Amino acid sequence: MSTDEQAPEPGAGPRARPEDPYAHALAKGRGPLYMRCTDGGILLSEVDRWCAAPDPADLSVLRRCQGAVLDIGCGPGRLVSALRARGHVVLGIDISDAAVARTEHTGGIALCRSVFDRLPGEGLWNTALLMDGNIGIGGDPRALLARIGSLVAPDGTLLVEAAPQDVDERLSVRFDDGRGHLGNPFPWARVGLAALRREAAVTGWRTGDHWTLDDRHFLALRHRRGAGSDRGPAPAGR
């Protein structure tokens, strides 16, 4: 997510509709799509990039994936499909039916499920991914990091994309298609590298590599050591 100074103004008040602007954007494979904050701020959602093939910054993350991979908030599934093509056991999860459908259409395996729900292979995933600002899922990065600690194998790795700014914000946002149609509000967070390191330290993670490419910032986190880290879960179905 990134701020966008050219985002539309709220005007007299956008009208809501039952359809989900996020689902419509994924179906089209392109934006515009925004996150409109209750405080009036705007974040640009990069749907066009999410629906495209992995770019060089994405590939820098994929090269660091080991063993079985869980992509949390997989969206339209570009990383799930790319990892599967590389021979990984990989599962995407997303709370959007549209995201799961697009992931499966591109050859990936995904479940329509929250990261806080019961998931296949808990405690066995070698690598977990939080890309595209998904450290914001649920609006509570500390709870999210603690939950992922229970999902990865002992000494498992979490690869996180942090906000490019030095921020630590808790937000309530809605998807907005820029044409006056709004989705339902949901909690979100924006976390820069400094805040991410602080939250990782109190949830059982050790910080590893930090790298930047195309103005995107990534951090590798390693969970506590233990036995059985070389095991991975079997592929999961719906």
LOKOLMAR-332203 format. One record per residue (C-alpha): x, y, z; residue number from 1. Coordinates in nm, 3 decimals. Each point is the difference from the previous one (the first is absolute). Example, Ala and Ser with C-alpha at 12.3 -4.5 7.8 and 13.67 -1.06 7.14 Angstrom:
residues 2
<r px="1.230" py="-0.450" pz="0.780" nr="1"/>
<r px="0.137" py="0.344" pz="-0.066" nr="2"/>
END
This chain:
residues 238
<r px="0.000" py="0.000" pz="0.000" nr="1"/>
<r px="0.114" py="0.352" pz="-0.067" nr="2"/>
<r px="-0.147" py="0.345" pz="0.050" nr="3"/>
<r px="-0.142" py="0.160" pz="-0.311" nr="4"/>
<r px="-0.039" py="0.377" pz="-0.015" nr="5"/>
<r px="-0.221" py="-0.022" pz="-0.311" nr="6"/>
<r px="-0.267" py="-0.218" pz="0.160" nr="7"/>
<r px="-0.362" py="0.117" pz="-0.039" nr="8"/>
<r px="-0.157" py="0.223" pz="0.261" nr="9"/>
<r px="-0.292" py="-0.136" pz="0.203" nr="10"/>
<r px="-0.225" py="0.283" pz="-0.114" nr="11"/>
<r px="-0.357" py="-0.018" pz="0.127" nr="12"/>
<r px="0.048" py="-0.357" pz="0.117" nr="13"/>
<r px="0.064" py="-0.307" pz="-0.216" nr="14"/>
<r px="-0.294" py="-0.237" pz="-0.027" nr="15"/>
<r px="0.055" py="-0.358" pz="0.110" nr="16"/>
<r px="-0.122" py="-0.305" pz="-0.194" nr="17"/>
<r px="-0.017" py="-0.370" pz="0.081" nr="18"/>
<r px="0.272" py="-0.088" pz="-0.251" nr="19"/>
<r px="0.357" py="0.000" pz="0.128" nr="20"/>
<r px="0.228" py="0.249" pz="-0.180" nr="21"/>
<r px="0.298" py="-0.226" pz="0.079" nr="22"/>
<r px="-0.169" py="-0.301" pz="-0.162" nr="23"/>
<r px="-0.089" py="0.204" pz="-0.308" nr="24"/>
<r px="0.356" py="0.127" pz="-0.035" nr="25"/>
<r px="0.138" py="-0.354" pz="0.022" nr="26"/>
<r px="-0.252" py="-0.122" pz="-0.257" nr="27"/>
<r px="0.117" py="0.272" pz="-0.239" nr="28"/>
<r px="0.365" py="-0.040" pz="0.093" nr="29"/>
<r px="0.050" py="0.373" pz="0.039" nr="30"/>
<r px="-0.085" py="0.309" pz="0.205" nr="31"/>
<r px="-0.060" py="0.263" pz="0.097" nr="32"/>
<r px="-0.049" py="-0.122" pz="0.355" nr="33"/>
<r px="0.062" py="0.193" pz="0.319" nr="34"/>
<r px="-0.015" py="-0.053" pz="0.373" nr="35"/>
<r px="-0.193" py="0.291" pz="0.145" nr="36"/>
<r px="0.081" py="0.059" pz="0.368" nr="37"/>
<r px="-0.259" py="0.125" pz="0.246" nr="38"/>
<r px="0.231" py="0.293" pz="0.080" nr="39"/>
<r px="-0.022" py="0.113" pz="-0.362" nr="40"/>
<r px="0.333" py="-0.140" pz="-0.119" nr="41"/>
<r px="0.037" py="-0.201" pz="-0.319" nr="42"/>
<r px="0.222" py="-0.300" pz="-0.079" nr="43"/>
<r px="0.043" py="-0.126" pz="-0.355" nr="44"/>
<r px="-0.047" py="-0.376" pz="-0.045" nr="45"/>
<r px="0.226" py="-0.127" pz="-0.277" nr="46"/>
<r px="-0.243" py="-0.241" pz="-0.163" nr="47"/>
<r px="0.167" py="0.018" pz="-0.341" nr="48"/>
<r px="0.329" py="-0.123" pz="0.152" nr="49"/>
<r px="-0.170" py="-0.266" pz="0.212" nr="50"/>
<r px="-0.171" py="-0.144" pz="-0.309" nr="51"/>
<r px="0.316" py="0.003" pz="-0.213" nr="52"/>
<r px="0.291" py="-0.243" pz="-0.005" nr="53"/>
<r px="0.251" py="0.029" pz="0.288" nr="54"/>
<r px="0.230" py="0.300" pz="-0.045" nr="55"/>
<r px="0.371" py="0.017" pz="0.098" nr="56"/>
<r px="-0.085" py="0.098" pz="0.359" nr="57"/>
<r px="-0.237" py="-0.297" pz="0.028" nr="58"/>
<r px="0.265" py="-0.231" pz="-0.143" nr="59"/>
<r px="0.247" py="0.114" pz="0.264" nr="60"/>
<r px="-0.245" py="-0.135" pz="0.258" nr="61"/>
<r px="-0.075" py="-0.323" pz="-0.187" nr="62"/>
<r px="0.370" py="-0.082" pz="-0.016" nr="63"/>
<r px="0.010" py="0.006" pz="0.381" nr="64"/>
<r px="-0.292" py="-0.242" pz="0.042" nr="65"/>
<r px="0.090" py="-0.345" pz="0.128" nr="66"/>
<r px="-0.207" py="-0.315" pz="0.024" nr="67"/>
<r px="-0.375" py="0.023" pz="0.041" nr="68"/>
<r px="-0.136" py="0.356" pz="-0.027" nr="69"/>
<r px="-0.314" py="0.162" pz="0.142" nr="70"/>
<r px="-0.098" py="0.326" pz="-0.174" nr="71"/>
<r px="-0.217" py="0.196" pz="0.246" nr="72"/>
<r px="-0.238" py="0.238" pz="-0.175" nr="73"/>
<r px="0.097" py="-0.146" pz="-0.338" nr="74"/>
<r px="-0.229" py="0.228" pz="-0.202" nr="75"/>
<r px="-0.023" py="-0.104" pz="-0.366" nr="76"/>
<r px="0.275" py="-0.257" pz="0.053" nr="77"/>
<r px="0.296" py="0.114" pz="-0.208" nr="78"/>
<r px="0.247" py="-0.126" pz="0.260" nr="79"/>
<r px="-0.186" py="-0.323" pz="0.071" nr="80"/>
<r px="0.003" py="-0.093" pz="-0.367" nr="81"/>
<r px="0.365" py="0.101" pz="-0.045" nr="82"/>
<r px="0.111" py="-0.203" pz="0.302" nr="83"/>
<r px="-0.195" py="-0.303" pz="-0.115" nr="84"/>
<r px="0.171" py="0.025" pz="-0.339" nr="85"/>
<r px="0.333" py="-0.003" pz="0.185" nr="86"/>
<r px="-0.090" py="-0.329" pz="0.167" nr="87"/>
<r px="-0.104" py="0.123" pz="0.344" nr="88"/>
<r px="-0.290" py="-0.136" pz="0.200" nr="89"/>
<r px="-0.192" py="0.327" pz="0.036" nr="90"/>
<r px="-0.339" py="0.106" pz="0.130" nr="91"/>
<r px="-0.158" py="0.343" pz="-0.023" nr="92"/>
<r px="-0.263" py="0.121" pz="0.243" nr="93"/>
<r px="-0.224" py="0.303" pz="-0.041" nr="94"/>
<r px="-0.337" py="0.106" pz="0.141" nr="95"/>
<r px="-0.116" py="0.105" pz="-0.349" nr="96"/>
<r px="-0.180" py="-0.258" pz="-0.215" nr="97"/>
<r px="0.106" py="0.200" pz="-0.306" nr="98"/>
<r px="0.366" py="-0.021" pz="0.099" nr="99"/>
<r px="-0.019" py="-0.375" pz="0.055" nr="100"/>
<r px="-0.179" py="-0.050" pz="-0.332" nr="101"/>
<r px="0.263" py="0.198" pz="-0.190" nr="102"/>
<r px="0.283" py="-0.187" pz="0.176" nr="103"/>
<r px="-0.149" py="-0.333" pz="-0.101" nr="104"/>
<r px="-0.058" py="0.126" pz="-0.356" nr="105"/>
<r px="0.372" py="0.072" pz="-0.032" nr="106"/>
<r px="0.097" py="-0.348" pz="0.120" nr="107"/>
<r px="0.046" py="0.059" pz="0.370" nr="108"/>
<r px="-0.162" py="-0.160" pz="0.304" nr="109"/>
<r px="-0.181" py="0.227" pz="0.244" nr="110"/>
<r px="-0.253" py="-0.006" pz="0.281" nr="111"/>
<r px="-0.255" py="0.269" pz="0.084" nr="112"/>
<r px="0.099" py="0.030" pz="0.363" nr="113"/>
<r px="0.136" py="0.248" pz="0.254" nr="114"/>
<r px="0.349" py="-0.048" pz="0.136" nr="115"/>
<r px="-0.165" py="-0.018" pz="0.343" nr="116"/>
<r px="-0.217" py="-0.298" pz="-0.105" nr="117"/>
<r px="0.110" py="-0.361" pz="0.027" nr="118"/>
<r px="0.240" py="-0.068" pz="-0.290" nr="119"/>
<r px="0.159" py="-0.309" pz="-0.157" nr="120"/>
<r px="0.351" py="-0.088" pz="0.116" nr="121"/>
<r px="0.013" py="0.224" pz="0.306" nr="122"/>
<r px="0.351" py="-0.002" pz="0.143" nr="123"/>
<r px="0.151" py="-0.155" pz="-0.313" nr="124"/>
<r px="0.035" py="0.279" pz="-0.258" nr="125"/>
<r px="0.366" py="0.073" pz="-0.076" nr="126"/>
<r px="-0.064" py="0.350" pz="-0.141" nr="127"/>
<r px="-0.287" py="0.245" pz="0.043" nr="128"/>
<r px="-0.056" py="0.312" pz="-0.210" nr="129"/>
<r px="-0.155" py="0.335" pz="0.092" nr="130"/>
<r px="0.031" py="0.198" pz="-0.322" nr="131"/>
<r px="-0.160" py="0.316" pz="-0.137" nr="132"/>
<r px="-0.047" py="0.159" pz="0.342" nr="133"/>
<r px="-0.174" py="-0.305" pz="0.145" nr="134"/>
<r px="0.171" py="0.055" pz="0.335" nr="135"/>
<r px="-0.307" py="0.223" pz="0.037" nr="136"/>
<r px="-0.246" py="-0.291" pz="0.001" nr="137"/>
<r px="-0.237" py="0.026" pz="0.297" nr="138"/>
<r px="0.137" py="0.338" pz="0.109" nr="139"/>
<r px="0.218" py="-0.162" pz="0.270" nr="140"/>
<r px="0.351" py="-0.090" pz="-0.121" nr="141"/>
<r px="0.099" py="-0.146" pz="0.336" nr="142"/>
<r px="-0.291" py="-0.245" pz="0.001" nr="143"/>
<r px="0.067" py="-0.087" pz="-0.363" nr="144"/>
<r px="0.369" py="-0.072" pz="0.059" nr="145"/>
<r px="-0.083" py="-0.212" pz="0.304" nr="146"/>
<r px="-0.254" py="-0.200" pz="-0.201" nr="147"/>
<r px="0.247" py="-0.062" pz="-0.284" nr="148"/>
<r px="0.248" py="-0.125" pz="0.258" nr="149"/>
<r px="-0.242" py="-0.285" pz="0.067" nr="150"/>
<r px="-0.031" py="-0.078" pz="-0.371" nr="151"/>
<r px="0.365" py="-0.028" pz="-0.104" nr="152"/>
<r px="0.232" py="-0.288" pz="0.082" nr="153"/>
<r px="0.253" py="0.040" pz="0.281" nr="154"/>
<r px="0.268" py="0.229" pz="-0.142" nr="155"/>
<r px="-0.239" py="0.090" pz="-0.284" nr="156"/>
<r px="0.033" py="0.322" pz="-0.198" nr="157"/>
<r px="-0.242" py="0.288" pz="-0.052" nr="158"/>
<r px="0.066" py="0.238" pz="-0.289" nr="159"/>
<r px="-0.174" py="0.334" pz="0.054" nr="160"/>
<r px="-0.046" py="0.305" pz="-0.220" nr="161"/>
<r px="0.000" py="0.312" pz="0.217" nr="162"/>
<r px="-0.125" py="0.348" pz="-0.078" nr="163"/>
<r px="0.268" py="0.217" pz="-0.166" nr="164"/>
<r px="-0.062" py="0.277" pz="0.256" nr="165"/>
<r px="0.087" py="-0.006" pz="0.370" nr="166"/>
<r px="-0.361" py="-0.052" pz="0.112" nr="167"/>
<r px="-0.187" py="-0.194" pz="0.266" nr="168"/>
<r px="-0.371" py="0.064" pz="-0.057" nr="169"/>
<r px="-0.329" py="-0.174" pz="0.085" nr="170"/>
<r px="-0.276" py="0.082" pz="-0.244" nr="171"/>
<r px="-0.357" py="-0.073" pz="-0.100" nr="172"/>
<r px="-0.029" py="-0.009" pz="-0.379" nr="173"/>
<r px="-0.240" py="-0.080" pz="-0.284" nr="174"/>
<r px="0.070" py="-0.096" pz="-0.357" nr="175"/>
<r px="-0.105" py="0.275" pz="-0.240" nr="176"/>
<r px="-0.006" py="-0.036" pz="-0.379" nr="177"/>
<r px="0.033" py="0.375" pz="-0.056" nr="178"/>
<r px="-0.349" py="0.013" pz="-0.151" nr="179"/>
<r px="-0.199" py="0.036" pz="0.318" nr="180"/>
<r px="-0.030" py="-0.367" pz="0.093" nr="181"/>
<r px="0.122" py="-0.111" pz="0.343" nr="182"/>
<r px="0.056" py="-0.334" pz="0.166" nr="183"/>
<r px="-0.053" py="-0.077" pz="0.366" nr="184"/>
<r px="0.245" py="0.146" pz="0.257" nr="185"/>
<r px="0.273" py="-0.224" pz="0.140" nr="186"/>
<r px="0.300" py="0.045" pz="0.232" nr="187"/>
<r px="0.342" py="0.052" pz="-0.155" nr="188"/>
<r px="0.349" py="0.106" pz="0.105" nr="189"/>
<r px="0.304" py="0.160" pz="-0.162" nr="190"/>
<r px="0.335" py="-0.105" pz="0.143" nr="191"/>
<r px="0.346" py="0.120" pz="-0.101" nr="192"/>
<r px="0.324" py="-0.185" pz="0.064" nr="193"/>
<r px="0.072" py="0.146" pz="0.344" nr="194"/>
<r px="-0.345" py="-0.086" pz="0.133" nr="195"/>
<r px="0.013" py="-0.343" pz="-0.164" nr="196"/>
<r px="0.327" py="-0.079" pz="0.176" nr="197"/>
<r px="-0.151" py="0.105" pz="0.334" nr="198"/>
<r px="-0.309" py="-0.216" pz="-0.045" nr="199"/>
<r px="0.209" py="-0.295" pz="-0.118" nr="200"/>
<r px="0.221" py="0.016" pz="0.308" nr="201"/>
<r px="-0.293" py="-0.044" pz="0.238" nr="202"/>
<r px="-0.170" py="-0.280" pz="-0.196" nr="203"/>
<r px="0.281" py="-0.256" pz="-0.022" nr="204"/>
<r px="0.164" py="0.105" pz="-0.326" nr="205"/>
<r px="0.364" py="0.081" pz="-0.071" nr="206"/>
<r px="0.074" py="0.252" pz="-0.275" nr="207"/>
<r px="0.211" py="-0.104" pz="-0.294" nr="208"/>
<r px="0.066" py="0.149" pz="-0.342" nr="209"/>
<r px="-0.146" py="0.336" pz="-0.099" nr="210"/>
<r px="-0.002" py="0.095" pz="-0.367" nr="211"/>
<r px="-0.155" py="0.265" pz="-0.222" nr="212"/>
<r px="-0.087" py="-0.017" pz="-0.368" nr="213"/>
<r px="-0.210" py="0.239" pz="-0.210" nr="214"/>
<r px="-0.085" py="0.200" pz="0.314" nr="215"/>
<r px="-0.146" py="-0.309" pz="0.166" nr="216"/>
<r px="0.138" py="-0.106" pz="0.339" nr="217"/>
<r px="0.027" py="-0.358" pz="0.125" nr="218"/>
<r px="0.108" py="-0.166" pz="0.322" nr="219"/>
<r px="0.071" py="-0.367" pz="0.070" nr="220"/>
<r px="-0.102" py="-0.124" pz="0.345" nr="221"/>
<r px="0.105" py="-0.334" pz="0.149" nr="222"/>
<r px="-0.201" py="-0.184" pz="0.261" nr="223"/>
<r px="0.149" py="-0.175" pz="0.302" nr="224"/>
<r px="0.213" py="-0.308" pz="-0.062" nr="225"/>
<r px="-0.127" py="-0.351" pz="0.062" nr="226"/>
<r px="-0.031" py="-0.348" pz="-0.139" nr="227"/>
<r px="-0.188" py="-0.092" pz="-0.314" nr="228"/>
<r px="0.063" py="0.315" pz="-0.207" nr="229"/>
<r px="0.070" py="-0.206" pz="-0.311" nr="230"/>
<r px="-0.352" py="-0.136" pz="-0.017" nr="231"/>
<r px="-0.271" py="0.156" pz="-0.210" nr="232"/>
<r px="-0.374" py="-0.053" pz="-0.034" nr="233"/>
<r px="-0.168" py="-0.194" pz="-0.278" nr="234"/>
<r px="-0.177" py="0.207" pz="-0.266" nr="235"/>
<r px="-0.341" py="0.123" pz="0.112" nr="236"/>
<r px="-0.329" py="0.010" pz="-0.187" nr="237"/>
<r px="-0.323" py="0.189" pz="0.052" nr="238"/>
END
